[in-house]
């Protein structure tokens, strides 16, 4: 006779129950982790959204300030020059500033591209000039160990 509770079918049933419980527990743990990650991500997006709205408001205020400054300068020039000439002079100043800023930006981008290209070239040279790393040697066909 067998030991009490030593029936093979009841042992398999208990193992099946334990495996099922383990699977449910692992699935619940995974769901909890996914929920926690989602909540963290949504909190970050909310904080970023508020910051983005504040930046948008700051940008709008900056544009309005520039427009007000433009109107002030234009009114000041109109006191000295006829209206059309004042507008043309202001347009020339804005165009010159835009051209200078564009040239400075182009030079900056070219310099950054050159530095990046030099760094990539140096990295490629370093990788190409280093000693080859020995890999696992395959045995000769037909050779026995």
Backbone as CSV, one residue per row, in Angstrom:
resi,resn,N_x,N_y,N_z,CA_x,CA_y,CA_z,C_x,C_y,C_z
1,UNK,0.834,-1.165,0.000,0.000,0.000,0.000,0.878,1.225,0.000
2,UNK,0.363,2.286,-0.506,1.140,3.502,-0.610,0.965,4.344,0.629
3,UNK,1.778,5.345,0.737,1.682,6.288,1.847,0.465,7.161,1.654
4,UNK,-0.105,7.671,2.767,-1.274,8.518,2.621,-0.909,9.775,1.826
5,UNK,-1.774,10.087,0.874,-1.551,11.253,0.041,-0.499,11.006,-1.015
6,UNK,-0.062,9.739,-1.159,0.981,9.424,-2.119,0.427,9.026,-3.457
7,UNK,-0.852,9.211,-3.686,-1.480,8.868,-4.949,-0.880,9.730,-6.065
8,UNK,-0.494,9.093,-7.162,0.181,9.800,-8.255,-0.731,10.848,-8.877
9,UNK,-2.023,10.553,-8.980,-2.930,11.515,-9.620,-3.129,12.745,-8.739
10,UNK,-3.161,12.590,-7.410,-3.324,13.758,-6.544,-2.056,14.597,-6.530
11,UNK,-0.876,13.971,-6.646,0.383,14.709,-6.710,0.453,15.533,-7.986
12,UNK,0.023,14.972,-9.090,0.032,15.701,-10.352,-0.959,16.851,-10.295
13,UNK,-2.074,16.632,-9.619,-3.076,17.697,-9.486,-2.538,18.851,-8.658
14,UNK,-1.831,18.509,-7.565,-1.260,19.570,-6.738,-0.191,20.344,-7.501
15,UNK,0.605,19.650,-8.297,1.629,20.326,-9.102,0.965,21.218,-10.146
16,UNK,-0.112,20.748,-10.744,-0.837,21.549,-11.728,-1.433,22.785,-11.086
17,UNK,-1.972,22.634,-9.856,-2.523,23.785,-9.146,-1.421,24.784,-8.810
18,UNK,-0.276,24.280,-8.373,0.838,25.172,-8.026,1.338,25.915,-9.263
19,UNK,1.418,25.208,-10.376,1.870,25.852,-11.620,0.864,26.907,-12.070
20,UNK,-0.416,26.593,-11.933,-1.450,27.558,-12.318,-1.393,28.792,-11.411
21,UNK,-1.212,28.558,-10.090,-1.097,29.686,-9.156,0.127,30.526,-9.475
22,UNK,1.239,29.856,-9.782,2.466,30.559,-10.133,2.258,31.392,-11.400
23,UNK,1.594,30.839,-12.378,1.309,31.574,-13.615,0.423,32.780,-13.350
24,UNK,-0.605,32.605,-12.522,-1.494,33.737,-12.182,-0.736,34.805,-11.417
25,UNK,0.103,34.377,-10.471,0.878,35.344,-9.689,1.858,36.117,-10.576
26,UNK,2.518,35.414,-11.501,3.464,36.078,-12.398,2.738,37.061,-13.314
27,UNK,1.571,36.659,-13.811,0.793,37.551,-14.674,0.337,38.781,-13.903
28,UNK,-0.104,38.590,-12.669,-0.549,39.731,-11.848,0.619,40.660,-11.539
29,UNK,1.791,40.089,-11.251,2.976,40.906,-11.003,3.347,41.710,-12.247
30,UNK,3.293,41.075,-13.409,3.596,41.774,-14.655,2.590,42.902,-14.900
31,UNK,1.302,42.630,-14.646,0.281,43.681,-14.815,0.530,44.839,-13.868
32,UNK,0.898,44.521,-12.623,1.187,45.588,-11.658,2.372,46.446,-12.111
33,UNK,3.412,45.807,-12.625,4.579,46.549,-13.103,4.221,47.422,-14.301
34,UNK,3.424,46.893,-15.218,3.012,47.672,-16.389,2.162,48.861,-15.947
35,UNK,1.260,48.647,-14.992,0.442,49.761,-14.477,1.313,50.827,-13.837
36,UNK,2.300,50.412,-13.047,3.188,51.372,-12.392,3.991,52.161,-13.423
37,UNK,4.508,51.481,-14.448,5.253,52.174,-15.498,4.351,53.141,-16.250
38,UNK,3.125,52.727,-16.552,2.185,53.599,-17.261,1.865,54.836,-16.429
39,UNK,1.635,54.634,-15.120,1.334,55.773,-14.247,2.503,56.743,-14.173
40,UNK,3.735,56.217,-14.094,4.925,57.079,-14.074,5.056,57.854,-15.382
41,UNK,4.819,57.172,-16.502,4.926,57.818,-17.802,3.871,58.909,-17.956
42,UNK,2.644,58.629,-17.544,1.581,59.633,-17.646,1.862,60.831,-16.751
43,UNK,2.415,60.604,-15.577,2.766,61.724,-14.691,3.838,62.596,-15.342
44,UNK,4.821,61.979,-15.967,5.852,62.743,-16.668,5.284,63.528,-17.835
45,UNK,4.365,62.909,-18.583,3.746,63.600,-19.715,2.919,64.780,-19.219
46,UNK,2.226,64.607,-18.113,1.436,65.720,-17.563,2.343,66.877,-17.155
47,UNK,3.461,66.552,-16.501,4.399,67.612,-16.117,4.975,68.290,-17.348
48,UNK,5.315,67.500,-18.358,5.850,68.068,-19.586,4.791,68.902,-20.294
49,UNK,3.555,68.441,-20.286,2.475,69.183,-20.927,2.291,70.546,-20.290
50,UNK,2.355,70.603,-18.977,2.231,71.885,-18.287,3.415,72.778,-18.628
51,UNK,4.608,72.225,-18.655,5.795,73.004,-19.018,5.716,73.482,-20.461
52,UNK,5.230,72.636,-21.356,5.074,73.021,-22.762,4.081,74.160,-22.923
53,UNK,2.991,74.110,-22.166,2.010,75.192,-22.226,2.618,76.495,-21.709
54,UNK,3.422,76.396,-20.661,4.085,77.603,-20.147,5.076,78.172,-21.167
55,UNK,5.819,77.291,-21.840,6.727,77.765,-22.893,5.958,78.411,-24.040
56,UNK,4.830,77.830,-24.409,4.022,78.424,-25.474,3.538,79.813,-25.069
57,UNK,3.101,79.950,-23.832,2.680,81.260,-23.343,3.831,82.252,-23.348
58,UNK,5.015,81.786,-22.961,6.190,82.662,-22.969,6.538,83.077,-24.394
59,UNK,6.422,82.154,-25.336,6.693,82.480,-26.731,5.711,83.504,-27.274
60,UNK,4.444,83.338,-26.933,3.424,84.297,-27.365,3.710,85.685,-26.789
61,UNK,4.050,85.730,-25.513,4.390,87.029,-24.899,5.629,87.635,-25.550
62,UNK,6.601,86.817,-25.914,7.792,87.305,-26.598,7.460,87.898,-27.964
63,UNK,6.574,87.221,-28.705,6.169,87.740,-30.014,5.439,89.065,-29.851
64,UNK,4.557,89.152,-28.881,3.842,90.411,-28.639,4.804,91.523,-28.232
65,UNK,5.810,91.191,-27.437,6.800,92.198,-27.039,7.597,92.679,-28.248
66,UNK,7.983,91.761,-29.132,8.693,92.169,-30.339,7.814,93.039,-31.231
67,UNK,6.563,92.706,-31.349,5.648,93.501,-32.162,5.499,94.911,-31.578
68,UNK,5.397,94.968,-30.252,5.302,96.280,-29.605,6.581,97.085,-29.813
69,UNK,7.726,96.420,-29.710,8.993,97.115,-29.936,9.081,97.595,-31.381
70,UNK,8.637,96.785,-32.309,8.619,97.177,-33.718,7.752,98.420,-33.917
71,UNK,6.578,98.411,-33.326,5.680,99.567,-33.462,6.302,100.818,-32.852
72,UNK,6.974,100.654,-31.729,7.616,101.800,-31.072,8.721,102.377,-31.945
73,UNK,9.576,101.517,-32.500,10.662,101.980,-33.358,10.094,102.617,-34.623
74,UNK,9.068,101.987,-35.199,8.452,102.535,-36.404,7.867,103.923,-36.141
75,UNK,7.179,104.100,-35.039,6.606,105.416,-34.686,7.710,106.450,-34.475
76,UNK,8.811,106.028,-33.862,9.938,106.941,-33.665,10.558,107.366,-34.983
77,UNK,10.712,106.408,-35.916,11.262,106.746,-37.230,10.313,107.620,-38.039
78,UNK,9.017,107.385,-37.872,8.038,108.185,-38.608,8.074,109.649,-38.184
79,UNK,8.572,109.906,-36.985,8.691,111.302,-36.543,9.821,112.007,-37.283
80,UNK,10.799,111.246,-37.768,11.954,111.832,-38.441,11.852,111.681,-39.959
81,UNK,11.344,110.528,-40.429,11.259,110.212,-41.862,9.794,110.109,-42.292
82,UNK,9.552,110.233,-43.579,8.194,109.950,-44.060,7.854,108.481,-43.779
83,UNK,6.571,108.189,-43.682,6.093,106.864,-43.275,6.684,105.745,-44.130
84,UNK,6.677,105.882,-45.435,7.180,104.829,-46.326,8.679,104.612,-46.121
85,UNK,9.431,105.686,-45.983,10.878,105.546,-45.772,11.185,104.943,-44.413
86,UNK,10.417,105.261,-43.403,10.624,104.682,-42.074,10.396,103.177,-42.123
87,UNK,9.329,102.758,-42.798,9.052,101.322,-42.926,10.148,100.633,-43.727
88,UNK,10.626,101.281,-44.796,11.695,100.690,-45.608,12.997,100.584,-44.804
89,UNK,13.298,101.597,-44.036,14.522,101.558,-43.220,14.447,100.435,-42.197
90,UNK,13.294,100.305,-41.558,13.131,99.242,-40.562,13.200,97.862,-41.217
91,UNK,12.625,97.738,-42.401,12.695,96.472,-43.140,14.143,96.138,-43.490
92,UNK,14.916,97.139,-43.900,16.329,96.918,-44.211,17.116,96.468,-42.999
93,UNK,16.840,97.061,-41.850,17.528,96.663,-40.616,17.173,95.218,-40.257
94,UNK,15.872,94.885,-40.334,15.454,93.513,-40.022,16.080,92.509,-40.996
95,UNK,16.111,92.862,-42.277,16.691,91.964,-43.282,18.172,91.746,-43.049
96,UNK,18.884,92.833,-42.714,20.320,92.710,-42.441,20.575,91.830,-41.224
97,UNK,19.795,92.034,-40.188,19.944,91.198,-38.982,19.653,89.734,-39.292
98,UNK,18.613,89.489,-40.087,18.275,88.114,-40.448,19.409,87.469,-41.228
99,UNK,19.998,88.217,-42.174,21.104,87.676,-42.971,22.312,87.365,-42.091
100,UNK,22.648,88.266,-41.179,23.788,88.031,-40.289,23.557,86.823,-39.387
101,UNK,22.357,86.711,-38.840,22.047,85.555,-37.993,22.082,84.257,-38.794
102,UNK,21.589,84.293,-40.031,21.611,83.090,-40.876,23.049,82.676,-41.186
103,UNK,23.911,83.635,-41.494,25.323,83.311,-41.762,26.008,82.734,-40.531
104,UNK,25.735,83.349,-39.379,26.334,82.834,-38.141,25.827,81.419,-37.853
105,UNK,24.552,81.183,-38.072,24.000,79.845,-37.866,24.593,78.830,-38.823
106,UNK,24.746,79.220,-40.092,25.346,78.321,-41.078,26.774,77.974,-40.685
107,UNK,27.546,78.973,-40.270,28.932,78.710,-39.853,28.981,77.785,-38.651
108,UNK,28.066,77.964,-37.735,28.024,77.112,-36.533,27.701,75.675,-36.899
109,UNK,26.729,75.494,-37.804,26.342,74.140,-38.222,27.487,73.484,-38.987
110,UNK,28.155,74.237,-39.855,29.305,73.677,-40.586,30.406,73.241,-39.629
111,UNK,30.679,74.078,-38.620,31.719,73.739,-37.648,31.343,72.477,-36.874
112,UNK,30.089,72.379,-36.482,29.642,71.193,-35.740,29.727,69.951,-36.618
113,UNK,29.377,70.084,-37.898,29.456,68.939,-38.815,30.905,68.513,-39.012
114,UNK,31.808,69.487,-39.095,33.230,69.153,-39.274,33.778,68.430,-38.053
115,UNK,33.423,68.902,-36.872,33.888,68.253,-35.642,33.335,66.827,-35.564
116,UNK,32.064,66.666,-35.912,31.460,65.332,-35.885,32.129,64.414,-36.896
117,UNK,32.385,64.922,-38.098,33.041,64.106,-39.120,34.440,63.708,-38.680
118,UNK,35.170,64.642,-38.074,36.522,64.315,-37.580,36.474,63.248,-36.494
119,UNK,35.511,63.381,-35.598,35.387,62.395,-34.524,35.042,61.019,-35.084
120,UNK,34.141,60.973,-36.060,33.788,59.689,-36.665,34.969,59.092,-37.422
121,UNK,35.717,59.936,-38.114,36.887,59.464,-38.840,37.933,58.895,-37.879
122,UNK,38.156,59.596,-36.773,39.125,59.134,-35.772,38.667,57.806,-35.169
123,UNK,37.371,57.706,-34.906,36.843,56.464,-34.348,37.005,55.316,-35.341
124,UNK,36.746,55.583,-36.617,36.911,54.550,-37.640,38.373,54.139,-37.757
125,UNK,39.283,55.114,-37.680,40.714,54.785,-37.731,41.123,53.943,-36.531
126,UNK,40.619,54.311,-35.350,40.943,53.551,-34.141,40.439,52.122,-34.245
127,UNK,39.250,51.948,-34.792,38.692,50.601,-34.918,39.429,49.798,-35.984
128,UNK,39.830,50.472,-37.060,40.505,49.768,-38.154,41.953,49.440,-37.855
129,UNK,42.631,50.241,-37.021,44.056,50.031,-36.790,44.349,49.139,-35.592
130,UNK,43.354,48.822,-34.806,43.589,47.998,-33.621,43.880,46.566,-33.999
131,UNK,44.517,45.815,-33.100,44.799,44.406,-33.404,43.487,43.635,-33.490
132,UNK,43.437,42.684,-34.394,42.201,41.891,-34.511,41.979,41.087,-33.237
133,UNK,40.748,41.039,-32.837,40.417,40.269,-31.635,40.227,38.823,-32.047
134,UNK,40.941,37.923,-31.360,40.816,36.512,-31.747,39.447,35.976,-31.361
135,UNK,38.837,35.324,-32.293,37.547,34.709,-32.037,37.741,33.230,-31.788
136,UNK,36.668,32.505,-31.518,36.804,31.052,-31.312,37.258,30.393,-32.613
137,UNK,38.202,29.498,-32.470,38.749,28.811,-33.637,37.902,27.579,-33.933
138,UNK,37.484,27.470,-35.174,36.727,26.292,-35.578,37.723,25.162,-35.864
139,UNK,37.382,23.948,-35.490,38.304,22.837,-35.759,38.370,22.571,-37.267
140,UNK,39.530,22.092,-37.702,39.712,21.735,-39.100,38.772,20.599,-39.439
141,UNK,38.172,20.666,-40.628,37.308,19.533,-41.024,38.125,18.244,-41.085
142,UNK,37.603,17.242,-40.495,38.275,15.947,-40.497,39.285,15.777,-39.382
143,UNK,39.580,16.845,-38.661,40.542,16.728,-37.557,39.821,16.204,-36.326
144,UNK,40.493,15.323,-35.620,39.893,14.774,-34.404,40.661,15.271,-33.208
145,UNK,39.938,15.418,-32.127,40.578,15.913,-30.896,40.825,14.800,-29.941
